[in-house]
Amino acid sequence: MVFYGLYYWAELDNLTDLRPRGGCDDPTYPYYFKLRCGNCGEVSAKATCVSLGEVVELGRSTVNLVQKCKLCGREASIVMIPGQGTPLTIEQSQHGDRILLMVFDCRGCEPIDFAFGDGWRAESLDGTTFDIDCSEGEFADYDEKGEYPVGLGKLRPEFRVVKKQERHGKTKYV
């Protein structure tokens, strides 16, 4: 098993706390990305969708996704690990910090090419909430309460191999 962390960064302009609309552990938020087969290296032609709310029985356990490679027929599975993601703040954006959104326990596959979509949310510096469609990679609006423009751009996702660390009864992926 290999754990992959999905990290993200964006250039935030007068916005903070960028995250999926229902929070980082939203059971309905769809994560779209391609899969590379761990056996033959084939990359899926279309993006695969996985969400915390979708559970599939696999033997004596449950997973969030089971998929067969179209080239070699090898079966792969993904289990999403909630409780690790955090919203991207304006301070982190200004420092260029990539923030962990979700952890995936991948068996027989590697996630690549995450695609941002609709269903994101952020607040202006004065607390106005904006629902954001990130599929275009940018967003611009005006905060009437604070009387200034808000926006985001240069969305950057990145999958990294992460390791599981347990300390004092808490699990963390780094």
Rosetta blueprint (number, residue, H / E / L):
1 M L
2 V E
3 F E
4 Y E
5 G E
6 L E
7 Y E
8 Y E
9 W E
10 A E
11 E E
12 L E
13 D E
14 N L
15 L E
16 T E
17 D E
18 L E
19 R E
20 P E
21 R L
22 G L
23 G L
24 C L
25 D L
26 D L
27 P L
28 T L
29 Y L
30 P L
31 Y E
32 Y E
33 F E
34 K E
35 L E
36 R E
37 C E
38 G L
39 N L
40 C L
41 G L
42 E L
43 V E
44 S L
45 A L
46 K L
47 A L
48 T E
49 C E
50 V E
51 S L
52 L L
53 G L
54 E L
55 V L
56 V E
57 E E
58 L E
59 G L
60 R L
61 S E
62 T E
63 V E
64 N L
65 L E
66 V E
67 Q E
68 K E
69 C L
70 K L
71 L L
72 C L
73 G L
74 R L
75 E E
76 A E
77 S E
78 I E
79 V E
80 M E
81 I E
82 P L
83 G L
84 Q L
85 G L
86 T L
87 P L
88 L E
89 T L
90 I H
91 E H
92 Q H
93 S H
94 Q H
95 H H
96 G L
97 D L
98 R L
99 I E
100 L E
101 L E
102 M E
103 V E
104 F E
105 D E
106 C E
107 R E
108 G L
109 C E
110 E E
111 P E
112 I E
113 D E
114 F E
115 A E
116 F L
117 G L
118 D L
119 G L
120 W E
121 R E
122 A E
123 E E
124 S E
125 L L
126 D L
127 G L
128 T L
129 T E
130 F E
131 D E
132 I E
133 D L
134 C L
135 S L
136 E L
137 G L
138 E L
139 F E
140 A E
141 D E
142 Y E
143 D E
144 E L
145 K L
146 G L
147 E L
148 Y E
149 P E
150 V E
151 G E
152 L E
153 G E
154 K E
155 L E
156 R E
157 P E
158 E E
159 F E
160 R E
161 V E
162 V E
163 K L
164 K E
165 Q E
166 E E
167 R E
168 H L
169 G L
170 K E
171 T E
172 K E
173 Y E
174 V L
